[in-house]
């Protein structure tokens, strides 16, 4: 999958997942940040995986693969496709799944680009804690939702979560981290991300959308992908 045309901001969001940082990610992000700042526990997000994951699964931006390793799969040997801009994340997640029975494939690519002919379709697609790192407004980020709809099967589900920064109640830790990650480190791009914009963007690509806000996190699922005739794209 080509990474041509990937912007500096998107690359910066992916570049934070270094070999040195990834071993710390589960504790710093999934335990401390989730519980103290974002007020949405990793167990809540794991339950979302368990409710939606299928035996034919695509995970976009898998991080360290913690959720994939801990998830309850509907079969002993699921086919799991991983996609990320960062090869470190793909390598670590693949390693974590090596002993689970999952058959793993990896692709380096951008969620803001079409997947391309022959990529296939999936019965579940996940993007967990990804879109707050993707640059642009919801209208711009939302282009990714149509690309995802294109690779979601008719009976499939697209699900995930993203940290919101607008029109949600934030404690002092959340406010400080949002400012740091957006204005100083430039790894977040979510200062204007709100639940109404996310819902509208998902609605343009899927007919059946559910979004719940837990703390500062939008936990979403979307079904019935809208098919766009190739002649109109």
C-alpha positions in Angstrom: 0.0 0.0 0.0 1.5 3.3 -1.0 2.3 6.1 1.5 2.8 8.7 -1.2 1.0 12.0 -0.4 1.0 11.4 3.4 1.3 14.9 5.0 3.7 16.0 7.7 1.0 16.2 10.4 -0.2 12.6 9.8 3.4 11.4 9.8 4.0 13.2 13.1 1.0 11.5 14.7 2.4 8.1 13.7 6.0 8.8 14.5 5.5 8.9 18.3 5.2 5.1 18.3 9.0 4.5 18.5 10.6 1.2 19.7 11.4 3.0 22.9 7.9 4.3 23.6 5.8 1.3 22.6 6.8 -0.8 25.7 5.5 2.1 27.9 2.3 2.7 25.9 0.1 0.1 27.7 0.8 1.6 31.1 1.0 5.3 30.2 -1.9 5.4 27.8 -4.1 2.4 28.4 -3.9 2.6 32.2 -2.9 6.1 33.4 -4.2 8.4 30.7 -7.4 6.4 30.1 -8.4 6.3 33.7 -7.1 9.7 34.9 -7.4 12.0 32.0 -9.9 10.6 29.5 -12.1 8.8 32.0 -12.7 5.8 29.7 -11.1 2.7 31.0 -9.3 0.1 28.8 -11.7 -2.5 30.0 -14.6 -0.4 28.6 -12.9 -0.3 25.2 -12.0 -4.0 25.4 -15.6 -4.8 25.9 -16.3 -2.8 22.7 -13.9 -5.0 20.9 -15.5 -8.2 22.3 -18.9 -7.0 21.2 -17.8 -6.3 17.6 -14.7 -8.2 16.5 -15.1 -10.9 13.9 -13.1 -13.8 12.5 -12.2 -11.6 9.4 -10.9 -8.4 11.0 -9.0 -5.2 9.9 -7.4 -3.1 12.6 -6.2 0.4 11.6 -3.7 1.9 13.9 -3.4 -1.1 16.3 -1.0 0.6 18.7 0.7 -2.2 20.7 -2.0 -4.7 19.9 -3.1 -5.0 23.6 -6.8 -5.0 22.7 -6.3 -7.6 19.9 -4.3 -9.8 22.2 -6.9 -9.6 25.0 -10.0 -9.7 22.9 -12.4 -12.7 22.9 -12.4 -13.9 19.3 -15.3 -15.8 17.8 -12.9 -18.4 16.4 -9.6 -19.9 17.4 -7.8 -18.8 14.2 -9.1 -15.4 13.0 -7.7 -13.7 10.0 -6.4 -10.3 11.2 -5.1 -7.6 8.9 -3.2 -4.7 10.5 -2.7 -1.3 8.9 -0.6 1.5 10.1 1.9 4.2 8.9 4.3 3.0 11.6 6.2 -0.3 11.1 7.1 -0.4 14.8 3.5 -0.7 15.8 2.9 -3.4 13.1 5.8 -5.4 14.3 4.9 -5.3 18.0 1.3 -6.1 17.4 2.2 -9.0 15.1 4.5 -10.4 17.7 1.8 -10.2 20.4 -0.6 -12.1 18.2 1.9 -14.8 17.2 0.9 -17.1 20.0 -2.9 -16.6 19.7 -3.6 -18.6 16.6 -4.5 -15.5 14.6 -3.3 -15.4 11.0 -1.8 -12.0 10.6 -1.2 -9.8 7.6 0.3 -6.3 7.7 0.1 -3.2 5.5 1.8 0.2 5.8 -0.7 2.8 4.7 -2.7 6.0 5.5 -6.3 5.9 6.5 -6.8 9.1 4.5 -6.1 7.3 1.2 -8.3 4.7 -0.6 -7.3 1.1 0.2 -7.0 0.2 -3.5 -8.4 -2.6 -5.6 -7.9 -6.1 -4.3 -7.6 -5.0 -0.6 -10.6 -7.1 0.2 -13.6 -6.7 2.6 -13.9 -7.4 6.3 -16.6 -8.3 8.7 -15.2 -6.0 11.3 -12.9 -3.0 11.0 -11.6 -1.2 14.1 -9.9 2.2 14.5 -9.3 2.6 18.2 -7.8 5.9 19.5 -6.8 6.8 15.9 -8.8 9.8 14.7 -7.7 12.3 17.3 -4.2 11.8 15.8 -5.5 12.4 12.2 -5.2 16.0 10.9 -8.1 18.0 9.6 -11.8 18.8 10.4 -14.4 16.1 10.7 -15.3 16.8 7.0 -11.7 16.1 6.1 -11.1 13.2 8.4 -14.5 11.8 7.4 -13.2 11.0 3.9 -11.5 8.0 5.7 -14.9 6.7 6.8 -16.0 6.2 3.2 -12.8 4.4 2.4 -13.4 2.2 5.4 -17.0 1.7 4.3 -15.7 0.4 1.0 -13.8 -2.4 2.7 -16.6 -3.2 5.2 -18.8 -6.1 4.2 -22.6 -5.5 3.9 -23.2 -7.3 7.2 -20.0 -6.0 8.8 -19.2 -3.3 11.4 -16.8 -0.4 11.7 -16.1 0.4 15.3 -13.6 2.3 17.5 -13.1 5.2 19.7 -11.5 8.7 19.6 -10.7 11.4 22.2 -12.8 14.5 21.9 -11.7 18.0 22.9 -14.8 20.1 22.2 -18.1 20.2 24.1 -17.0 17.5 26.6 -16.3 17.9 30.3 -12.5 17.8 30.8 -10.7 17.7 34.1 -7.4 19.6 34.6 -5.3 16.6 33.5 -7.3 16.2 30.3 -7.1 19.9 29.5 -3.3 20.0 30.0 -2.7 16.9 27.9 -5.0 18.1 25.1 -3.0 21.4 25.0 0.4 19.7 25.2 -0.4 17.1 22.5 -2.0 19.6 20.1 0.0 22.8 20.5 3.5 21.6 21.6 4.1 18.0 20.5 1.6 18.1 17.5 0.7 14.4 17.8 -3.0 15.2 18.4 -5.2 17.1 16.0 -8.5 17.2 17.9 -9.1 20.7 19.3 -12.3 21.0 17.3 -13.4 17.4 17.4 -16.9 17.1 18.8 -19.5 14.3 18.9 -21.9 15.9 16.5 -19.2 16.3 13.8 -18.1 12.7 14.3 -21.7 11.4 14.1 -22.4 13.4 10.9 -19.2 12.2 9.3 -20.0 8.6 10.1 -23.6 9.0 8.9 -22.3 10.0 5.5 -20.6 6.6 5.1 -22.9 4.3 7.1 -26.6 4.0 7.5 -26.7 2.7 11.1 -24.5 4.7 13.5 -24.2 4.6 17.2 -22.0 7.0 19.2 -21.7 7.0 23.0 -19.5 9.5 25.0 -17.7 8.0 27.9 -15.7 10.7 29.7 -13.9 12.6 26.9 -14.0 9.6 24.5 -16.5 8.9 21.8 -17.1 5.1 21.5 -18.7 4.4 18.1 -20.0 1.6 15.9 -21.3 1.9 12.3 -23.1 -0.6 10.2 -24.7 -0.9 6.7 -22.0 0.8 4.6 -23.2 3.2 2.0 -22.0 2.1 -1.4 -21.0 4.8 -3.8 -21.1 4.0 -7.5 -17.5 4.1 -8.9 -18.6 6.4 -11.7 -19.6 9.1 -9.2 -16.4 9.0 -7.1 
